[in-house]
Amino acid sequence: MLEIVNVSNDWNGIFALKDITLKVNDGEYFVILGPTGAGKTLLMEIIAGLYYPDSGKVSISNKDVTQLPPEKRNIGFLYQDYSLFPHYDSRSNIEYGLKIRKVPKSERETIIEGLSSMLDIGHLMDRDVTTLSGGEQQKVAMARALAIRPDILLLDEPFSALDEATRNRLIGDMKELHKKERITTVHVTHSQEEAMILADRIAIMMDGRIVQVGEPKEIFYKPENLEVAKFVRIENIWDVDVIENSDKGLLVRLNGYEVLTPPYSKEIGERARLLIRPEDIVLGSGENTSARNRFMGTVESIEYRGFFNMVRIDCGLPVVAAITTQSVQELGIEAGSKVGVFFKSTALHVVPI
């Protein structure tokens, strides 16, 4: 288990990390997700022992390692640029850490053979790393990080430099690798898609602070505050008044509409903030539906985004729906057309104002 307690770091007079507390369970794939400049890489380097915190504690397996050098922590670290030795071939890169640890040659060969088979890089062993593609370099760097049989594997934006096809393939490989090996892994990224696919749990990091920790569905569908909601691309954010609270849920007033939400602990007359993802909005003709929550509106614009479209609708309040191109065509949706807007009460999330 990795435990970080009240870690802070002052970087050139600015608090780059502010009272970070996290616990990563044994065998867990833990993703730290946040925008560029949030302090993610610095936190990873403190975990690895490349920097020491100004305050706080880092523990691995209940042992305080805060002041231990990197070589005493048994951590594998894969950087964004892979940091392979350009004058070595793949085999020499992979066995470097084993040689430093004075692992016998026969054991080194066994480890390398196992990793090359697992990662399908046997054909790359004798090639200079400068001749490898980005995806091949990433696999060699992963093998080097795994060769020392680390207690914890740290991944710093490992897929960001790859083309989309290679990136998607290697994300799948990483998921299978973790499923098989169950190495405790901490993965830093700004990619929400990576986090959703790989993470057992996610920590959202902003401005050197951890602002929410939870399973992917919690993070992306039940953010704890407006800051996280905007970061995870929830575009429907409405301020409402609570007019009824029952076992069925909250009845709230929204710009003349009455909307039913799941049950929440709110008082009648209290103001609250209502959130719903664009993917949970359904569009239709507005007729023959039993949906409890429904609006009528006028399409303002349609933004094509590859496999889906963001449809912006004026219902007396702004609504954004994400629907497929086929649905746009079948419904005859275009700017200026009238549409019905429907959503389930269970898709709504309420946060304080």
N, C-alpha and C positions, 0 to 999 in steps of 0.2 A: 504493500500500500504506500502511495505517495501522499504526504500531507504537507501543506503549505499553510503556515499560521501567521497572520498579521505581517506579511512581508511588504515593506516599503522601500523605495529607492529614489534618492534625489539625484537627478541627472543634470549637471550644470545649473544648479539652483532651482530646477523645476522638478516637482514630484512626478516622475515617470510611472511609478507604481505606488498605489495608495492603499495600504492596509489589505493586501490580498490574502484571502483565506479560501483554500480549496482542499478537497479530499478526493483522491482518485483510487478506486478500489482495485484489488489484484485482478488482473485479467481484463480490465475494462478498457474500452476504446473511448477516450475522453477528448473531445474537440474544444479548443478555445477559439471562438469565432468573434471577429471584430474587424472594424475598418483599419486601413493603413494608419500607422502612428498611434495605435491604441496601447502599445507597450507589450504586445504578445511575444515578440522575439526576445526582448530583454528578460521577460519572465522565464522563458525557456532556458536562456543562458544562465540564469540564477539557479534553476533546477539542476542544470548540468554542472555547475560549479565554475563556469567561466567568469562569472562575476559574483561577488558576495553582496547580500542585501545590507542596507543601512540599519534595518531593524527587522525583526521577525525570525522565523525558524523554518527550515526545510527538513523533513524527516522521510526516510525510506525504510520500510519494514520496521517502523517504530524506533529507528536509530537516527539521532540528530546528525545530519551531514552538512549543516549550514556552512561550516568553515573547512570542510574537506575539499581537497583539490579534485579535479575531474576524474583523474585516473583511479581514485579511491571510491568512486560512486557506482561503478559498473552500469553505466548508462550508454546506450547507443544513440547517436545524434545524427540525423540526416538533415542537412541544410538545404535551402532552396536551390543553391547553385551546385549541390552535390559535393563540392570540395574534394574531388578526386585528385590524386597526385598525377599530373600530366606526363611525367617521365617514367611511370610504371605501367605495366600491362594490367589487365583486369584481375588476374590471379594475385599479383603482388599487392594491389590495392586492398583486396579482400583480406589477405592474411596479415596485413600490416599490424593491426591491433593484437593479433595472436602472437606475433613475433615479439612485440613489446612486452607482452605478458609471459614470454618464454614458454609458450605452449610447444610441446615436442612436435617434430616435423610430421610424424605419422598421424598424430591427432589433428594437426592443422589440415592435412590432406583429407582426412575423413570429414571434417567440418565443411571444407570447401566443396567437396564432392556432393555432400548433402544439400548445401545451399544452391549450388549450380543446378542440381536436379529440380529442387523445389521451385526456383525462380526461372527455370528454363533458360539458363545462360551458359550452359556448358560449351557452346560453340564460340563464346566470347572470351574464354579464359586467357588465351594467349595473344589477344589483340590489345594494342595500345589504346588507352581510353580516349585519346584524342580522335580516334577514328570511329567512335561509336555515335549512334544517334542519341537524341535527348532521352528517349524512352529506355534505350539500352544503358546509358550512363546512370539513369535513375535506378535501374535494377541492380547494377553493380554496386552503387552506393548503398542500396538497401542491404545487399548481401554483406557488405563491410560492416554496417551497423549491427547486423544480426550475428555476425561471426563470433563476437565476444560473449554471446549468450547473455544479453543484458537483462537486468531486472526490470528496467524501464526503457522504452523506445520513444525518443523525441523526434517528431517530424515537423520541420518548419517550412510551411508552404511547399510541400514536396512535388506538387503537380502543376504549379503556376507557370512554369516555363515551357510546358508541353503544348503541342497542338491538340485540338479538341478530341480527335479520334483516339490518339495515344493516351491522353489524359483519362478519357472514359474507360478505356481498356485497363489501365493500371489501377484506377480506383476499384474496379471489379476484382482485380488480382489482389489488391490490398485487403479487401473485405474477406476474400477467401483465405488469405494468409493468416489474418487475425483469427478467423473462425477455427482454423486448424491449430495454431500455435498458442493462442490466448496470452500473448505478451501484453503486459500493461503498457498502453500506448497513450501518449499525449500528442495531439496533432493540432498545430496552429494553422489557421487559414482565414481568408476573408471571403471564401466561397461558400455561400449558403447551401448550394447543391451538394458539395463535398460533405458538409456537416450532416445534412439530412440522410445521406446514403450510408455514411460510415459510423456515426457516433452512437454509442450507448447513451451518453449524456453530453450536453453542451453547456459551456460557460460563455455567456456574452460578456465581452470585455470592451469598454469604452473609456477613453481618457485615463488609462491606468487603473481603472476600477472594474471589479466584477459586479455586473448589475443584475444578472439572473443566472441561475443554474437549474437545469432540468432535462428531461428526456426531450427528443426532437419535437414530438407532438405538443408538449407543453410550451416550448420556446416559440414555435411557429404559429400555434393556434391560441395559446393562452399567455401572451406576454404580460408581465406584471405591471408595466407602466407604458406611457406614451413613447418614451425614448426607445425602448426595445421594439414596440409595435411598428414604429416607422422604419427601424433598421431592418426588420424582417419583412418589409414590403406589404404591410397591411395598409391599404389605401382608403378603406371605408372606416372613417373615424368620426363618430357623431356624438355630440353632447345631448343628453336626454334628461327628462324629469321623471322620477318614479311616481306613478299614480296608484299603483296597487301592488301588494306583495302577498302571494298565496303559495300553496303547495305546488301549483302548476308552474310558478315562476314569477318573474317581475313583469308587470305591465308598465311600459314607459311611453311617454309622449315625445314624439320626434317630429317637429315641424308640421304639426297637424295630424300626423299618423299615430296610431296606437300600435305598439310593437311588443310582442311577447318574447321574453328571454328565458333561459334556464333559471332556476332558483339561485338567488344571491342574498346575502345579508345586507339589505338596504332599507332605509326608512322611507315611508311615503313623504313626498315633497323633496327628497334628497336629489341632488344633481349627480349624474354619473356619466361615464364615457362608454359608448358602445362601439365594439370592434367586430369586423367580419372581413375575412379574406375575399379578394375578388373571385377566386375559384369557387367559392360557396354561394355566389349569386347566380340564380337561374333566370334566363330571359325567355319570354314567350309572348303570346298574343294578349294575355290578360283575361282570357275567357276559360270557362270550364276547369277551374282549378280550386282545390280545397285548401290551398296554402294559407296558413294563418297570417303570415307576414307578407304583404304584397303592396307594391306601389305601382303607379303608372307614371311614365315619363317620356321624354323626347331625347333621342340619341343626338349627342353633341358631336362626337367624333369616334372614329375607329382606328386604333393604332395596331398595325400588323407587326407581330413579334415572333415570326417564324411559325411555330406549330400552334400558336393560339393568338387571339386578338384581345386587346384591352378596349372595351367599349365603355365610353363615358356618357352617362345619362343624367339629364336634369329632371329630377322628380320633385322639384321645390327644394331639394338638397342634392349635393353631388353624390352620385353612385358610380362605382367602377366595377365592371364585371369582366372576368376572363373566360372567354369561350373559344371553341375551335373555329377554324375557318369554315369547315363544313356547316357548323351551326349558323354562322353568319349568313351563309348562302341559303340554307334551308328556310331560315326565318325571314329572309329578305331584309335584313337589317342594313340601314344606311343612315348617314347623317340626316336628321330631320324626321325620321320615322318614329312612330309611337310604339312603345314596347311595354309589356308588363315585367315587373321586377319581383322575383320571389326568393325567399330564403327560409330555411328551417330555423326555429328558435334555438335548436341545439348547436347551430353553427355560430351563434353570437357569444361574445365574451364581454364582460363588464369589468371596467377598471375605475379606480377613483379619479376624479378630476384634480 
